[in-house]
Amino acid sequence: MTLLVTSATGANGAGYGKVLAFADDGKPIGVFGDDPRIADPRGLGIEPVDRLLFVNSGSNRILALDRNGVVVRASRAVEGLNPGGGNFGPDGRYYVGLRGERTIMAFARQLDGEGEYVLPPQVVPFPRGFAFAPDGTLFVASGIGPGGEGDNTILAFDSDRRMLPSWKVRDPELSPLDLTIAPGGNIVVSSEHPFGAADAVATIREYDRTDGHLVRVLVPRNDVGFQKPRGLRFGPQDRLYCVTQDEVVAFDFATGKCLGAVVKLPGLNGQAVIFFPQGVNRQQGETQ
């Protein structure tokens, strides 16, 4: 298994603008996929049938890559798509957060058709990650956008995509940047509060699946920078990985203990992280 990270460019800071691969020991392997359609990448997902890596590209496309980084499927360019995070849903479709439209769109895994809105446009002021619970409930983090617009909350929608008013987060120290589902079903969020502030406090926050109350807060070690914590993924041994501005940080989720940085790369500007069985073509170049 190789650790893949999307390194974004764009308005929120200079990164590499590529999908980067790292070995188990954190050593940079190189760029994963040199297709020019991979630009300012954001979300990642692994397609469960053919085990392809889906990449949300700033070229307003969704791309599917094989284990060698070759694009084998591609959506058409969708004007204004502006994709953020991505996850596969219980129906096998690939779901994408739309930063401009402030909603979520689903694509067939073959990427051969039009996307479908699964929530109304502008459903939240600024989407900051989403995930599906095992029972099909869709949890959507609503945070603050680059222009300061937005709010700080998490919404829950049932399988018919009706909002669940009984599920409510009351946490004044929450400003979500990504969201995932823990092995036990609880909701886990990376947070930077106040968003964008020089003295912002960055944490991982866990909320109860049944009613949204705060269960615990995971904090980084003192030797970890943990600035701008973005993408969250669970990896082997139920470890939780969070990609940040300059690092990928691991936590032992069972104990809540921070295990430190498994990747250190200044200017990483990471947006999403995932484990993927693949063979990087080292001729694509080493990451310095």
Secondary structure, DSSP 8 states (H G I E B T S, - for coil): -EEEEEE--STT----SEEEEE-TTS-EEEES---TT--S---EEE-TTT--EEEEETTTEEEEE-TTS-EEEE----TT--EEEEEE-TTS-EEEEETTTTEEEEE-TT--S--EESS-TTSSSSEEEEEE-TTS-EEEEEEE-TTS-EEEEEEEE-TT--B-TT-----TT--EEEEEE-TTS-EEEEEEESTT-TT-EEEEEEE-TTT--EEEEE---TT----S---EEE-GGGEEEEE-SSEEEEEETTTTEEEEEEEE-TT--EEEEEEE-----GGG----
